Structure formats: structure tokens, C-alpha cells
Amino acid sequence: MNATQKIAETSYAASAEGQKDHKSGTPTNHDAALRFITCGSVDDGKSTLIGRLLVDTKAVLQDHLAGVQRRGETDLALLTDGLSAEREQGITIDVAYRYFATEARKFIIGDAPGHEQYTRNMVTAASSADAAVVLVDATKLDWKQPLPTLLPQTRRHSLLVHLLRVPSLVFAVNKLDAVDDPALAFAHISAALAAFAREAGIAVRATVPVSALKGWNVVDGRAGWCDYIGPSLLHILEQLPNTAPDTGLPFALPVQWVEKPTAPSQGRRVFWGRIAAGVAEPGDEVQVFPSGQRARVAEVLNRTRQPGGVPAGQSAGLVLDREIDISRGDWLLAAAPEAGSDDFDAPPSPWPAQTQLSCTVAWLDEQPLVAGRVYQLLHGHRWVKARVRSIVHGLDIHTLAEQPATELAPNAIGHVELQLQSPVPAAPYARARQLGAMILVDSASNRTAGAVLLR
């Protein structure tokens, strides 16, 4: 069995496995739209691929299609590159979101920029994605070599998708119509991608050959092309699971808005926010962070103000059984065991407060990150000052080796220790995405400086 046949079998397996939740084995809920992003190096064909998906699924109106004609031909990239600067320079700068649907699924696409200086925009898009399609331009690689060297931005974006716990990653090898031997090119590039993924510990759902410009294997399959026998890219996307909310964890809700008393809330304030973990149920005991005051949930309202339990990932309004001081930036958490309880084996607080954080940081600012600098850290809706205690190491994206570092350059990834001025109820990102994710903001410029994932 050659490498291409193995890739085809992997794609078929991914397609079948995608019909079930990858942890529980239960059928995947395809009622919710799949949010996915396209990423990779600049000019790999990301915008063209999205344009092809929109056109071939008949999600573009004729007048819109006529507006992207250039010298008698349709420029598919212009369907997503909407900014004037993008059209002038022929590059993607900001994340463009588009919607389309097939008979099997609804989709929300995020077209992430490939340039290094816009990596922060790619991280923003990936943080809320269910899947990522990493495009690889076959014409930019020495595909005649058995293991061609991948472009740095291909590796960087794949690592960031992995670090951000995007559940599904698909490699799409593009522009194979422009090489002399597409079957050989796909086999060699697929082998290089598989070797990189194994070394980085990245789980890959599928690797598929496509031609975004001509539409080969994007929506409709092209049997036997590149010696690939497997589903098209769209068919793979139709089978991928949505991100499972953290409903099995203790309750946590960052307070975003405090609503003044209204008739449905029985004269009490309503504390609104998107539930970060667990399920909000009437009768649950909660604890306010940072004050530590306790109360019971008298009523839970969903986003349409209907009473009932609300799971993680959805917005909710909580009415408590007594009036206590709560404001935007506070957290409502599952209550910790009472101090002085007769139960000496009582478990610790489910969300302990922390002031010293060991983090993985994707550095996004133009100025390098150095030890000793102070930034504003945003956790949920709570702002605290954070000082960089030390930079433990930086990650070499070419060798994936951890190397000693005194600073993190723009777009670098590294291990950093932070000291906070006041505690936050943080948790490892691998356990809870919402409680383990933070951002660093430059106090002087107010620019987002780094994406922080608690280790």
C-alpha cells in the first residue's frame, strides 16, 4: 500500500469517525453550524478556496458574482477580501466571515490572513473554531523530494490551531493542477505533513488534494486524481463534529452585565454572561469571586428569558436568592466546601484562585516580550495587572525544540511565567478552554499583545 492510498483510507476513516463524538462515541449534533477557518501561508489560496465553496454550493447571488469579474474571469478571492486595502494589495488582512449551507450541514467560514504580521487575527478566528483547514501550496515546495520542507507559516498556523484546542484539523494540498506530476507531489507533501504532525503531536482528521481555482475535489470529488480515492473536502467538513462544551466541569460564569430589577426577576438583579463551564440550575449554591460571598440560584433565564437549566457555551441570566454586591468582571462559581466543616476530607475549591501562572504564550505584538514588563491581563471580563516574571523557553517552529530564550519575538511561541497583582480563578487550558484562556494587552497602546493559555 503506497502513501497516497494510506492517506485516502485515513480520509475515509475521518469521514466515518466524524459522524460520532470523538470522545463519547455518540452521534454528532449537526444541527449547529460548523465554524471553521482556512489558514496557512500567504497566497496559498485560502480566499480562493472559500470563494469556490461559496460558488459551487450556490451561496453567491448573481449580482455579487458579477461584481468580482476581472478581465472576463471570476476572481474568487474577491468574494471574501472585502476591504479596499485587501483588494488593492491582493492579500487578506482581517478575518472575513461567510455563511453557506448544504443539504447536510450549515457552515460559518473564517478566512484567516496568512501574513505573519496579522497572526493575531488568525488566533482570534481559531479561538472560536470547530475545525481548521490548513492550506499548503504545492507549487511553493520542492515536491520532488520525498519529504519537502514545509513553509514556516504552515507550521506556525498548525501549531497555533493545536495549542488552541481546535478539535479538527484538515490539511488541503492546493494548486496540484499546476505541477507536472500531481500524484507524486501529493504523496511527498502528504508524507511531510504526516511527519510534522507526528512530531508535534497534532491529530489530523484528513489530508486531501484540491485545486481551489478549478474546483477539483473541493465540493465534488474527482475520482483517481492524484491517486486519491476518498471524499471531497466539503464531504469531510460535513462529517466533522462541533466543539463539545465543557458541561462536565463545575459551574463557572463570568459576569458581563448586571440587569436592574424587572418584573420577571421578581424584583432582583439578573447577572448575565456566557457560561464558561458546567450547567446553571436553580437551587445550585454559588460563590462570588473575588468577594467569596455565597448565595443560591433562585432562577436561571436563557437567552430568550425562558426559565430552566442552561449549559456551558450558552448565555444565561442568574437571579440569586439574596442581594449581594456583584459587578461586571466578577465570576459566579460553583461554591467551595464551607470552611470549618466537620468533613476533614472535603475537596478543595473547584476553581482555586491563582496569582502565579505558568503559560504558553503566542506573542502577537510588534515589540518583543521581555521579562519584567507589566501588561493588563483580561480573564473573562476581569482586568488585572500582570508582570512577566521569566521566559522559560521559546519554541523553534522549524525543529519543534524548546530553546532557552530571553525574549519572545513577534509571532513567536514560548513558555512564560506571570505574576498577577490580584488572583483569578484560572484553570489549565487543556481542562477548561474558557477559564484557561487570557490575553495580554499593552497598557500604553491598548493593543492586544499576546494570547495566553494556562499550562
Backbone torsions as a table, in degrees:
resi	resn	phi	psi	omega
1	MET	NA	125.1	-179.1
2	ASN	-84.4	174.9	-174.2
3	ALA	-63.9	-37.7	-178.4
4	THR	-66.3	-39.3	177.5
5	GLN	-64.2	-36.8	176.8
6	LYS	-64.1	-41.5	178.4
7	ILE	-61.6	-41.7	179.5
8	ALA	-61.6	-43.2	178.8
9	GLU	-64.0	-38.7	177.6
10	THR	-61.6	-40.7	179.7
11	SER	-63.9	-43.4	178.0
12	TYR	-62.5	-41.5	179.7
13	ALA	-64.2	-40.8	178.7
14	ALA	-62.7	-40.2	179.9
15	SER	-63.1	-43.8	179.7
16	ALA	-69.9	-41.7	-178.7
17	GLU	-67.0	-30.6	-179.2
18	GLY	-64.0	-15.9	178.9
19	GLN	-75.6	-10.8	178.9
20	LYS	-123.1	152.3	174.1
21	ASP	-61.3	131.4	-172.3
22	HIS	-71.0	-9.5	177.5
23	LYS	-105.7	-45.9	-172.5
24	SER	-96.4	-20.0	-177.6
25	GLY	81.1	5.2	179.1
26	THR	-83.8	155.9	-178.5
27	PRO	-57.4	140.6	180.0
28	THR	-75.0	139.9	177.1
29	ASN	-82.9	108.8	-179.7
30	HIS	-96.8	7.8	177.1
31	ASP	-68.9	-36.3	178.1
32	ALA	-78.6	144.2	179.6
33	ALA	-67.0	143.0	175.2
34	LEU	-84.5	120.6	175.6
35	ARG	-93.3	117.0	177.3
36	PHE	-134.7	156.0	179.1
37	ILE	-118.9	154.6	168.9
38	THR	-107.3	133.4	-178.7
39	CYS	-145.7	-179.3	-175.0
40	GLY	133.0	-167.0	-176.4
41	SER	-76.5	165.3	-179.2
42	VAL	-65.2	141.5	178.4
43	ASP	64.1	24.7	174.6
44	ASP	-81.9	-8.3	176.8
45	GLY	102.9	24.4	-176.7
46	LYS	-65.5	-50.0	-179.3
47	SER	-64.9	-36.9	178.0
48	THR	-65.6	-38.8	178.6
49	LEU	-62.6	-44.4	179.0
50	ILE	-65.0	-41.3	176.3
51	GLY	-58.9	-39.9	178.0
52	ARG	-64.8	-42.4	177.6
53	LEU	-61.0	-42.9	-178.7
54	LEU	-66.8	-42.9	-177.6
55	VAL	-70.0	-46.3	-174.5
56	ASP	-75.0	-17.5	173.5
57	THR	-97.9	9.8	176.7
58	LYS	57.8	43.9	178.6
59	ALA	-102.2	10.0	-178.2
60	VAL	-119.6	129.7	177.3
61	LEU	-72.2	153.4	-176.2
62	GLN	-61.7	-39.0	-179.3
63	ASP	-68.5	-34.0	175.5
64	HIS	-67.2	-40.1	-179.9
65	LEU	-66.0	-37.4	179.3
66	ALA	-67.2	-25.8	-178.8
67	GLY	-76.9	-8.6	179.4
68	VAL	-112.9	24.5	176.1
69	GLN	-80.8	133.2	177.0
70	ARG	-131.1	113.1	-179.9
71	ARG	53.4	44.1	174.6
72	GLY	83.3	-2.9	179.7
73	GLU	-120.5	151.8	-179.5
74	THR	-82.5	122.6	175.4
75	ASP	-93.1	96.9	-173.8
76	LEU	-61.6	-30.7	-177.4
77	ALA	-63.1	-28.4	-177.4
78	LEU	-70.8	-12.8	177.0
79	LEU	-68.2	-22.5	178.2
80	THR	-115.4	-30.1	179.1
81	ASP	-79.1	86.8	-172.9
82	GLY	-92.1	-23.3	-179.1
83	LEU	-70.4	145.5	179.6
84	SER	-61.6	-37.2	178.8
85	ALA	-65.6	-34.0	178.2
86	GLU	-67.2	-41.9	-178.5
87	ARG	-70.5	-34.2	179.2
88	GLU	-69.7	-41.4	-175.1
89	GLN	-92.4	-14.7	-178.5
90	GLY	72.8	28.3	179.9
91	ILE	-132.9	161.9	174.0
92	THR	-94.8	130.0	-178.9
93	ILE	-108.9	-54.7	-179.5
94	ASP	-103.0	166.9	177.9
95	VAL	-78.6	125.2	177.3
96	ALA	-106.1	128.2	-179.9
97	TYR	-104.8	135.7	177.9
98	ARG	-133.8	154.0	-177.9
99	TYR	-121.3	138.6	169.9
100	PHE	-153.7	167.5	-177.2
101	ALA	-145.1	149.3	171.2
102	THR	-117.3	-179.3	177.6
103	GLU	-64.4	-25.0	-175.3
104	ALA	-96.2	-23.0	-167.9
105	ARG	-160.5	154.7	169.1
106	LYS	-104.4	149.1	-176.3
107	PHE	-136.5	145.5	168.3
108	ILE	-123.6	117.6	-175.5
109	ILE	-103.4	137.5	171.4
110	GLY	-114.0	116.8	179.1
111	ASP	-89.2	100.3	-175.8
112	ALA	-86.9	142.0	179.7
113	PRO	-69.6	152.0	-178.7
114	GLY	-97.3	-18.5	-178.3
115	HIS	-66.7	142.8	-178.8
116	GLU	-59.2	-38.0	-175.0
117	GLN	-68.6	-13.5	178.5
118	TYR	-110.5	25.8	179.7
119	THR	-61.0	-33.6	180.0
120	ARG	-59.0	-35.0	178.8
121	ASN	-68.9	-36.2	177.9
122	MET	-66.2	-41.0	179.5
123	VAL	-63.1	-40.8	178.4
124	THR	-59.8	-44.4	-179.4
125	ALA	-67.3	-40.0	-176.7
126	ALA	-70.1	-26.3	-175.1
127	SER	-64.4	-22.2	-179.4
128	SER	-117.7	16.8	-174.9
129	ALA	-92.6	148.4	172.5
130	ASP	-88.5	-23.3	-177.1
131	ALA	-155.0	160.5	177.3
132	ALA	-135.9	133.3	173.2
133	VAL	-106.2	110.8	179.8
134	VAL	-94.7	114.5	-179.5
135	LEU	-86.0	143.9	178.1
136	VAL	-128.6	121.2	-179.8
137	ASP	-83.0	111.3	-177.3
138	ALA	-64.5	-28.8	-176.5
139	THR	-73.9	-15.4	-179.8
140	LYS	-90.6	-6.2	-175.2
141	LEU	-110.2	155.2	175.2
142	ASP	-82.7	74.2	-169.6
143	TRP	-68.8	-11.8	177.9
144	LYS	-74.8	-17.7	175.9
145	GLN	-78.8	145.0	-178.3
146	PRO	-59.4	-35.2	177.9
147	LEU	-131.1	79.6	-178.2
148	PRO	-64.1	149.7	179.6
149	THR	-74.1	126.9	-179.8
150	LEU	-77.8	154.4	178.4
151	LEU	-70.0	146.2	-178.4
152	PRO	-56.0	-39.7	-177.3
153	GLN	-71.1	-28.7	173.6
154	THR	-62.9	-44.8	179.5
155	ARG	-67.9	-43.1	-177.9
156	ARG	-63.0	-47.3	-179.0
157	HIS	-65.3	-38.0	177.7
158	SER	-64.1	-41.8	178.6
159	LEU	-65.2	-41.3	179.6
160	LEU	-65.6	-40.3	176.3
161	VAL	-60.8	-40.7	178.5
162	HIS	-66.7	-45.2	-179.2
163	LEU	-64.1	-34.6	-178.6
164	LEU	-82.8	6.5	175.6
165	ARG	58.5	36.7	171.4
166	VAL	-66.5	123.0	-168.8
167	PRO	-60.1	-35.7	-173.3
168	SER	-129.9	133.9	175.9
169	LEU	-125.0	131.0	178.7
170	VAL	-124.0	129.0	173.0
171	PHE	-91.1	129.5	175.0
172	ALA	-118.3	112.3	179.8
173	VAL	-85.9	111.3	-170.5
174	ASN	-102.7	165.0	174.9
175	LYS	63.6	29.0	176.8
176	LEU	-70.9	-15.8	175.7
177	ASP	-70.3	-15.0	-175.2
178	ALA	-100.8	7.4	178.8
179	VAL	-111.6	159.7	-174.7
180	ASP	-70.2	-37.7	-177.2
181	ASP	-129.1	83.7	-174.6
182	PRO	-62.3	-33.8	-179.6
183	ALA	-65.9	-44.1	178.4
184	LEU	-66.4	-42.1	179.6
185	ALA	-61.1	-44.8	-179.7
186	PHE	-64.6	-40.7	180.0
187	ALA	-63.0	-44.8	-177.9
188	HIS	-70.7	-43.3	-179.7
189	ILE	-67.1	-38.8	177.5
190	SER	-61.7	-39.9	178.9
191	ALA	-65.2	-39.7	178.2
192	ALA	-66.1	-40.1	178.6
193	LEU	-66.1	-40.3	179.5
194	ALA	-65.7	-39.6	179.0
195	ALA	-65.5	-42.7	177.6
196	PHE	-62.6	-44.6	-178.4
197	ALA	-63.5	-40.6	177.9
198	ARG	-63.1	-43.9	-177.9
199	GLU	-65.4	-36.4	-177.9
200	ALA	-88.5	-6.5	-178.1
201	GLY	72.3	30.8	-178.4
202	ILE	-96.4	128.0	175.7
203	ALA	-84.9	124.9	-177.7
204	VAL	-110.2	127.3	179.1
205	ARG	-72.0	-42.1	-177.3
206	ALA	-166.2	158.3	171.0
207	THR	-127.8	123.2	-170.5
208	VAL	-132.0	138.6	175.1
209	PRO	-84.1	137.4	179.6
210	VAL	-142.5	160.0	164.9
211	SER	-127.5	100.5	-177.7
212	ALA	-64.4	-35.0	-178.0
213	LEU	-66.0	-44.7	-177.3
214	LYS	-94.9	-11.9	177.5
215	GLY	86.0	10.4	-178.4
216	TRP	-72.1	125.2	174.1
217	ASN	64.7	19.3	176.5
218	VAL	-90.9	-62.8	175.6
219	VAL	-100.3	-51.9	178.2
220	ASP	-100.1	139.1	179.7
221	GLY	-69.7	155.0	176.5
222	ARG	-126.0	89.4	-171.1
223	ALA	-57.1	127.8	174.1
224	GLY	84.0	-10.3	179.8
225	TRP	-66.0	133.8	-176.4
226	CYS	60.9	24.3	-176.3
227	ASP	58.7	26.0	-178.5
228	TYR	-101.9	124.4	176.0
229	ILE	-122.0	100.4	-176.2
230	GLY	-174.4	-177.7	-177.1
231	PRO	-72.1	156.5	174.2
232	SER	-71.7	169.5	-179.9
233	LEU	-60.4	-44.0	-179.4
234	LEU	-62.7	-40.1	180.0
235	HIS	-64.5	-37.0	176.3
236	ILE	-63.4	-45.2	-179.8
237	LEU	-62.6	-34.6	-179.8
238	GLU	-64.9	-21.0	-176.4
239	GLN	-100.5	-4.9	-175.3
240	LEU	-75.5	146.8	-179.3
241	PRO	-80.8	154.5	170.7
242	ASN	-77.8	160.3	177.9
243	THR	-65.9	125.6	-180.0
244	ALA	-76.2	128.2	177.6
245	PRO	-68.5	156.1	-177.9
246	ASP	-82.6	61.9	-177.1
247	THR	-78.4	-18.6	-177.7
248	GLY	-84.5	3.9	-177.9
249	LEU	-100.2	164.7	174.3
250	PRO	-59.7	153.2	-174.5
251	PHE	-64.8	139.7	174.3
252	ALA	-154.4	133.0	179.1
253	LEU	-142.2	120.8	173.8
254	PRO	-80.7	125.1	-176.8
255	VAL	-75.3	120.6	-179.7
256	GLN	-102.4	-33.9	-175.5
257	TRP	-149.2	137.1	176.7
258	VAL	-108.5	116.4	-178.6
259	GLU	-92.4	134.6	178.8
260	LYS	-67.3	159.7	-175.7
261	PRO	-55.6	135.8	175.1
262	THR	-133.4	169.9	-176.9
263	ALA	-59.8	-45.2	-178.2
264	PRO	-63.1	-24.1	-178.3
265	SER	-93.1	11.7	175.0
266	GLN	60.0	36.9	175.9
267	GLY	79.9	7.9	178.7
268	ARG	-110.0	158.6	176.9
269	ARG	-70.3	152.1	177.4
270	VAL	-114.2	130.1	-178.2
271	PHE	-104.9	111.3	-173.0
272	TRP	-101.6	148.2	175.4
273	GLY	177.6	173.7	175.4
274	ARG	-95.4	125.1	-175.6
275	ILE	-65.0	123.5	-176.8
276	ALA	-83.6	-31.7	-177.8
277	ALA	-157.9	152.5	175.8
278	GLY	77.8	-161.0	-179.3
279	VAL	-133.6	134.8	176.5
280	ALA	-89.0	122.7	-179.7
281	GLU	-131.5	141.8	173.7
282	PRO	-59.1	140.4	-179.4
283	GLY	94.2	-13.3	178.8
284	ASP	-68.6	144.1	174.3
285	GLU	-90.1	130.5	-179.3
286	VAL	-124.9	161.4	-179.7
287	GLN	-128.9	134.9	-178.6
288	VAL	-85.1	132.6	173.1
289	PHE	-109.8	128.7	15.1
290	PRO	-99.5	-2.3	-171.6
291	SER	-68.5	-28.6	-179.5
292	GLY	84.2	0.8	180.0
293	GLN	-68.6	150.0	-175.7
294	ARG	-114.4	153.0	175.6
295	ALA	-162.2	169.6	174.6
296	ARG	-110.6	149.5	179.7
297	VAL	-78.8	116.0	179.1
298	ALA	-84.0	-34.4	-177.5
299	GLU	-155.7	145.3	176.1
300	VAL	-120.7	127.9	177.9
301	LEU	-112.4	135.5	176.1
302	ASN	-84.6	-172.5	-173.6
303	ARG	-66.0	-18.5	175.7
304	THR	-101.7	14.4	177.2
305	ARG	67.3	24.2	174.9
306	GLN	-91.3	137.7	-179.0
307	PRO	-73.8	152.0	178.2
308	GLY	141.8	170.6	179.6
309	GLY	-67.2	146.2	-179.7
310	VAL	-130.1	128.2	-178.4
311	PRO	-87.6	171.8	177.5
312	ALA	-58.2	146.8	-180.0
313	GLY	93.3	-11.3	179.7
314	GLN	-115.9	154.8	179.3
315	SER	-79.1	145.8	-178.5
316	ALA	-149.6	154.6	172.6
317	GLY	-118.1	127.8	-177.6
318	LEU	-108.4	131.2	172.2
319	VAL	-107.8	125.4	-178.0
320	LEU	-95.6	162.7	-176.2
321	ASP	-79.3	-5.7	176.6
322	ARG	-151.5	158.1	-177.9
323	GLU	-85.6	120.1	174.5
324	ILE	-133.3	163.1	-174.7
325	ASP	-78.0	112.0	178.1
326	ILE	-137.8	136.7	179.0
327	SER	-139.3	171.6	178.8
328	ARG	-55.6	135.4	-178.3
329	GLY	101.9	-20.8	174.9
330	ASP	-73.9	165.3	175.7
331	TRP	-119.2	141.8	167.4
332	LEU	-103.8	118.9	-172.2
333	LEU	-124.3	156.6	171.1
334	ALA	-56.3	131.8	-173.4
335	ALA	-66.1	138.8	175.5
336	ALA	-78.7	160.5	176.3
337	PRO	-57.8	143.3	-179.5
338	GLU	-63.0	137.6	174.7
339	ALA	-66.4	140.0	179.3
340	GLY	82.1	13.7	178.2
341	SER	-66.4	150.7	177.2
342	ASP	-69.0	-18.0	180.0
343	ASP	-83.0	99.8	-176.7
344	PHE	-72.2	-14.7	179.2
345	ASP	-98.5	20.1	-179.6
346	ALA	-60.2	136.6	-178.1
347	PRO	-68.9	157.9	177.7
348	PRO	-70.4	174.7	178.1
349	SER	-57.1	136.1	-179.6
350	PRO	-64.9	-27.2	178.0
351	TRP	-128.6	78.2	-176.6
352	PRO	-65.9	144.9	178.1
353	ALA	-74.3	142.1	-178.2
354	GLN	-134.5	144.2	174.4
355	THR	-118.2	-16.1	177.1
356	GLN	-116.0	120.7	-174.1
357	LEU	-118.9	133.4	171.4
358	SER	-103.5	115.8	-166.2
359	CYS	-130.0	154.3	162.0
360	THR	-95.2	127.2	-175.8
361	VAL	-120.2	128.2	168.1
362	ALA	-97.7	109.6	-171.6
363	TRP	-84.7	125.6	-171.1
364	LEU	-116.5	-7.4	-175.6
365	ASP	-82.4	159.7	177.9
366	GLU	-74.1	-28.0	176.9
367	GLN	-89.8	138.6	-177.8
368	PRO	-65.8	154.9	175.4
369	LEU	-85.2	127.3	178.9
370	VAL	-129.9	153.6	179.4
371	ALA	-64.4	143.9	177.7
372	GLY	98.6	-19.6	-178.4
373	ARG	-74.0	151.6	-179.5
374	VAL	-113.1	133.6	179.1
375	TYR	-129.1	168.0	168.7
376	GLN	-90.7	130.3	179.3
377	LEU	-110.5	130.4	178.9
378	LEU	-107.7	119.7	178.4
379	HIS	-126.1	112.7	-169.3
380	GLY	65.6	-116.5	173.8
381	HIS	-118.9	21.8	-176.8
382	ARG	-107.1	129.6	178.4
383	TRP	-103.2	131.8	173.4
384	VAL	-139.0	156.5	175.1
385	LYS	-80.3	140.5	-179.2
386	ALA	-132.6	130.4	176.4
387	ARG	-107.4	136.6	178.5
388	VAL	-77.9	106.0	180.0
389	ARG	-71.1	-47.1	-178.0
390	SER	-162.3	156.9	170.8
391	ILE	-106.2	110.5	-174.4
392	VAL	-71.9	-49.3	177.0
393	HIS	-165.0	164.9	173.2
394	GLY	-113.1	155.5	-179.3
395	LEU	-100.7	123.4	174.8
396	ASP	-80.9	110.9	-174.9
397	ILE	-70.8	-14.9	179.2
398	HIS	-82.3	-42.2	-178.4
399	THR	-104.4	-11.7	-175.7
400	LEU	62.8	19.4	178.7
401	ALA	-89.9	144.3	174.9
402	GLU	-85.6	122.7	-175.1
403	GLN	-121.8	144.5	175.8
404	PRO	-56.9	141.3	-176.9
405	ALA	-146.7	144.0	174.7
406	THR	-101.9	-11.0	176.9
407	GLU	-157.1	161.3	173.5
408	LEU	-111.6	120.8	179.3
409	ALA	-76.0	165.6	177.0
410	PRO	-53.9	134.4	179.3
411	ASN	72.2	10.3	177.0
412	ALA	-84.1	161.6	177.6
413	ILE	-123.3	135.6	-177.9
414	GLY	-159.0	174.7	178.6
415	HIS	-102.1	122.9	-172.6
416	VAL	-131.8	143.9	174.5
417	GLU	-104.5	129.2	-179.1
418	LEU	-116.6	144.7	173.6
419	GLN	-115.5	121.4	-177.4
420	LEU	-97.1	147.1	178.4
421	GLN	-70.7	-34.0	176.2
422	SER	-138.6	153.8	-171.8
423	PRO	-73.5	159.1	172.9
424	VAL	-133.3	150.3	178.7
425	PRO	-84.0	68.8	-174.9
426	ALA	-90.1	160.8	178.1
427	ALA	-143.8	156.1	177.9
428	PRO	-54.8	137.6	-177.6
429	TYR	-61.4	-32.2	178.7
430	ALA	-65.5	-21.3	178.8
431	ARG	-94.2	-45.2	-176.4
432	ALA	-140.4	112.0	-174.7
433	ARG	-62.1	-43.5	-174.1
434	GLN	-73.9	-38.9	-179.4
435	LEU	-80.6	-17.4	-179.2
436	GLY	-99.6	2.2	-177.7
437	ALA	-110.6	134.2	178.9
438	MET	-144.5	168.4	172.5
439	ILE	-130.0	150.7	173.1
440	LEU	-103.9	134.2	-178.2
441	VAL	-122.8	132.3	177.3
442	ASP	-67.8	123.5	-175.7
443	SER	-66.0	-30.4	-176.5
444	ALA	-81.3	-45.0	-174.6
445	SER	-97.6	-14.4	-175.2
446	ASN	63.9	19.8	177.0
447	ARG	-87.8	145.5	173.3
448	THR	-65.6	121.3	-173.5
449	ALA	-101.8	-31.2	-177.0
450	GLY	-160.3	147.6	172.3
451	ALA	-96.5	127.8	-171.5
452	VAL	-115.9	127.3	177.2
453	LEU	-122.4	118.9	-176.8
454	LEU	-69.1	131.1	-178.6
455	ARG	-80.0	NA	NA
